[in-house]
Every structure is written in structure tokens, then in C-alpha cells.
Amino acid sequence: MSPRYYLFTAILVAVLTLTISWWKQKHTVREIFWVMIKVVFALVVIVAGVLGVAQLLAFLGVAQSGFFL
């Protein structure tokens, strides 16, 4: 994968973490760290869900294998 995707993902996680921390009024480093962990976990769940649906559709013959890429 291109470094551009890693950079975009890191910026997305940082922006979401800071936005949610500001919105929820989290101030300590520990609280902000836990917000970041939750953001990363949510992104992993979303990506895994999308890839899972893509694999399921390919398995069922609704779509071609690798159509998500």
C-alpha cells in the first residue's frame, strides 16, 4: 500500500480523536488515549465489516471476487 493511505488514516484518527475529546470534554492524556483506542477500534470494525460483506457477496456469486479493490 502507498504511504499516502497510512498518512490519511493517521490524520483521520488524530482529527477524530481530538474532535471527540473536545466534544466530550476530555482533558487528561489517559482520557484522550482511551478515546483514540476507541476510534481505532471503530475504524477496524468498519473496515472489517465492509471487507466481510465484499467476501460474502463474492462467495454468493453476487459480485466478482476482488470487486472491492
C-alpha positions in Angstrom: 0.0 0.0 0.0 1.0 3.5 -0.6 2.3 5.6 2.3 -0.4 8.1 1.3 -3.1 5.8 2.8 -1.2 5.4 6.1 -0.8 9.2 6.3 -4.5 9.7 5.6 -5.5 7.1 8.2 -3.2 8.6 10.8 -4.6 12.1 10.2 -8.2 10.8 10.3 -7.6 9.1 13.6 -6.0 12.2 15.0 -8.7 14.5 13.9 -11.5 12.2 15.1 -9.7 11.7 18.5 -9.2 15.4 19.1 -12.8 16.3 17.9 -14.4 13.6 20.2 -12.1 14.6 23.1 -13.1 18.2 22.8 -16.8 17.3 22.4 -16.8 15.0 25.4 -14.5 17.5 27.4 -11.7 15.0 28.0 -8.6 16.7 29.2 -6.1 14.2 30.6 -3.7 12.2 28.5 -5.2 9.0 29.7 -8.7 10.0 28.7 -7.6 11.2 25.3 -5.6 7.9 24.8 -8.8 5.8 25.5 -10.7 7.9 23.0 -8.0 7.2 20.5 -8.2 3.5 21.2 -12.0 3.5 20.7 -11.6 5.5 17.4 -9.1 3.0 16.1 -11.3 0.0 17.2 -14.3 1.6 15.4 -12.3 2.1 12.2 -11.1 -1.6 12.3 -14.7 -2.8 12.8 -16.0 -0.7 9.9 -13.2 -1.9 7.6 -13.6 -5.5 8.6 -17.4 -5.2 8.1 -17.0 -3.8 4.6 -14.4 -6.4 3.6 -16.6 -9.2 5.1 -19.6 -8.1 3.1 -17.5 -8.0 0.0 -16.3 -11.5 0.6 -19.8 -12.7 1.3 -21.1 -11.2 -1.9 -18.2 -12.8 -3.9 -18.9 -16.2 -2.2 -22.6 -16.0 -3.0 -21.8 -15.1 -6.6 -23.5 -11.7 -6.5 -20.2 -10.0 -7.2 -16.9 -10.9 -8.7 -14.0 -11.7 -6.4 -11.9 -8.7 -5.7 -14.6 -6.2 -6.8 -14.0 -4.1 -3.7 -10.4 -3.4 -4.6 
